[in-house]
Amino acid sequence: MNTIIPSAKDSKEVNDTIYKVIGACMEVHKAIGPGFPAAFYQKGMEVEMKEKELPFEPDKVLQVKYKDVVVGEYTIDFLVAGSVVLEVRANRDEMGDLDIQNVLRSLTLSGAPMGLLVNFGNLKIQYKRILPSRAMRGETQPPRLDRPLRPMGYREGGRTRESNPIL
């Protein structure tokens, strides 16, 4: 798995790409409207991203590996500019945790630094930017330097929310 950790310049480029993709999504939703199958919106997104000159790969196939053995393939809706995973939905319901998990899985498989989950199924378009956690990117948590370190064995006095004293 190749994880891409964007630099500040790359991060700006990814944010610019996301901004353009969201604009394209709004144009498609304004023209087509809610209530159609997701395939209609995917075709509309292809047309709109070509007009905006955004490089993209539709129906990108990613390999799923277990212990370095390919066990299957997973298809994402779009890989935009090699750095943004775009997943299109047409649900009348809110975007759920499973949808977000699918995008996170896609980020892991593709190595893209950011994902965008878009729901065209309601009167107002819904979208979420999704970033992988530091652990998923292979980064370690930097130490917090905004508070002083406490000596070993130090305990704070006080009470819990239930008014029980801390012993």
C-alpha positions as CSV (number, residue, x, y, z in Angstrom):
1,M,0.0,0.0,0.0
2,N,1.4,3.3,-1.0
3,T,0.2,6.1,1.2
4,I,0.6,9.7,0.0
5,I,1.4,12.3,2.6
6,P,0.8,15.6,1.0
7,S,3.1,18.6,1.5
8,A,1.6,22.0,2.1
9,K,1.7,22.8,-1.6
10,D,0.2,19.4,-2.5
11,S,-2.5,20.0,0.2
12,K,-3.4,23.3,-1.4
13,E,-3.7,21.5,-4.8
14,V,-5.9,18.8,-3.3
15,N,-8.1,21.4,-1.7
16,D,-8.4,23.2,-5.0
17,T,-9.4,20.0,-6.7
18,I,-12.0,19.3,-4.0
19,Y,-13.4,22.8,-4.5
20,K,-13.7,22.3,-8.3
21,V,-15.3,18.8,-7.8
22,I,-17.9,20.2,-5.4
23,G,-18.7,23.0,-7.9
24,A,-19.2,20.3,-10.6
25,C,-21.4,18.3,-8.2
26,M,-23.6,21.4,-7.6
27,E,-23.9,22.0,-11.4
28,V,-25.0,18.4,-12.0
29,H,-27.5,18.5,-9.1
30,K,-28.9,21.8,-10.3
31,A,-29.4,20.4,-13.8
32,I,-30.6,16.9,-13.1
33,G,-32.3,17.4,-9.7
34,P,-32.9,14.8,-7.0
35,G,-34.6,11.4,-7.3
36,F,-32.7,9.6,-10.1
37,P,-30.3,6.6,-9.9
38,A,-26.7,7.2,-9.0
39,A,-25.6,6.2,-12.5
40,F,-27.3,9.3,-13.9
41,Y,-25.3,11.5,-11.6
42,Q,-22.1,9.6,-12.4
43,K,-22.5,10.2,-16.2
44,G,-23.3,13.9,-15.4
45,M,-20.2,14.2,-13.3
46,E,-18.1,12.8,-16.2
47,V,-19.4,15.4,-18.5
48,E,-19.0,18.2,-16.0
49,M,-15.4,17.2,-15.0
50,K,-14.4,17.1,-18.7
51,E,-15.8,20.6,-19.1
52,K,-13.8,21.8,-16.1
53,E,-10.7,20.0,-17.4
54,L,-10.3,17.9,-14.3
55,P,-8.4,14.7,-14.9
56,F,-10.3,11.7,-13.7
57,E,-10.6,8.0,-13.9
58,P,-14.2,6.6,-13.8
59,D,-14.9,3.2,-12.2
60,K,-11.3,2.8,-11.0
61,V,-10.6,-0.8,-10.0
62,L,-8.4,-1.3,-6.9
63,Q,-6.9,-4.5,-5.7
64,V,-7.7,-5.8,-2.2
65,K,-4.8,-7.7,-0.7
66,Y,-4.5,-9.9,2.4
67,K,-1.0,-10.8,3.4
68,D,0.3,-9.6,0.0
69,V,-2.1,-11.9,-1.8
70,V,-4.8,-10.4,-4.0
71,V,-8.2,-11.5,-2.7
72,G,-10.4,-9.4,-4.8
73,E,-11.1,-6.1,-6.5
74,Y,-13.0,-3.0,-5.3
75,T,-14.4,-0.4,-7.7
76,I,-14.6,3.3,-6.8
77,D,-16.7,5.8,-8.7
78,F,-13.9,8.3,-9.6
79,L,-10.3,9.0,-8.8
80,V,-9.9,12.7,-9.6
81,A,-6.5,14.1,-10.4
82,G,-4.9,11.1,-8.8
83,S,-5.5,12.6,-5.4
84,V,-9.3,12.6,-4.6
85,V,-11.6,9.6,-4.3
86,L,-15.1,10.7,-5.3
87,E,-18.0,8.4,-4.3
88,V,-21.5,9.2,-5.7
89,R,-24.7,8.3,-3.9
90,A,-28.3,8.9,-4.6
91,N,-29.9,8.0,-1.3
92,R,-32.9,9.7,0.1
93,D,-31.5,9.0,3.6
94,E,-28.6,10.8,5.3
95,M,-25.1,9.6,4.5
96,G,-24.3,6.9,7.0
97,D,-21.2,5.5,8.8
98,L,-21.0,2.6,6.2
99,D,-20.7,5.1,3.4
100,I,-17.9,6.9,5.2
101,Q,-16.2,3.6,6.0
102,N,-16.3,2.7,2.3
103,V,-14.6,6.0,1.4
104,L,-12.0,5.5,4.1
105,R,-11.3,2.0,2.7
106,S,-11.0,3.5,-0.8
107,L,-8.5,6.0,0.5
108,T,-6.4,3.2,2.0
109,L,-6.5,1.1,-1.2
110,S,-5.8,4.0,-3.6
111,G,-3.3,6.0,-1.5
112,A,-5.3,9.2,-2.1
113,P,-5.0,11.8,0.6
114,M,-8.6,12.9,0.6
115,G,-12.1,11.6,-0.3
116,L,-15.4,13.2,-1.1
117,L,-18.7,11.5,-0.5
118,V,-21.6,13.1,-2.4
119,N,-25.3,12.4,-2.0
120,F,-27.5,13.7,-4.9
121,G,-30.7,12.0,-3.6
122,N,-32.2,14.9,-1.6
123,L,-33.5,18.4,-2.5
124,K,-30.2,19.8,-1.3
125,I,-26.9,18.2,-2.2
126,Q,-25.0,16.7,0.6
127,Y,-21.2,16.2,0.7
128,K,-18.5,15.3,3.1
129,R,-14.8,15.7,2.9
130,I,-13.1,12.6,4.3
131,L,-9.5,12.5,5.5
132,P,-7.8,9.3,6.7
133,S,-6.6,9.3,10.3
134,R,-3.0,9.7,11.2
135,A,-2.8,6.0,12.0
136,M,-4.1,5.2,8.5
137,R,-1.5,7.5,6.9
138,G,1.2,5.8,8.9
139,E,2.0,8.9,11.0
140,T,2.6,8.9,14.7
141,Q,0.9,11.3,17.1
142,P,3.2,14.2,17.8
143,P,3.7,15.0,21.5
144,R,1.6,17.7,22.9
145,L,3.7,20.6,23.9
146,D,0.9,23.0,24.9
147,R,0.8,21.8,28.5
148,P,3.7,21.0,30.9
149,L,4.6,17.4,31.5
150,R,3.6,16.1,34.9
151,P,5.9,14.3,37.2
152,M,5.4,10.5,37.7
153,G,2.7,9.7,40.2
154,Y,1.0,13.1,40.0
155,R,-2.8,12.9,40.3
156,E,-5.2,15.7,39.8
157,G,-7.5,16.4,42.7
158,G,-11.1,17.0,41.8
159,R,-14.4,15.4,41.2
160,T,-16.0,13.4,38.4
161,R,-19.2,14.4,36.7
162,E,-21.1,12.2,39.2
163,S,-19.5,14.2,42.1
164,N,-17.4,11.2,43.2
165,P,-14.0,12.3,44.5
166,I,-11.0,11.1,42.6
167,L,-8.8,9.0,44.9
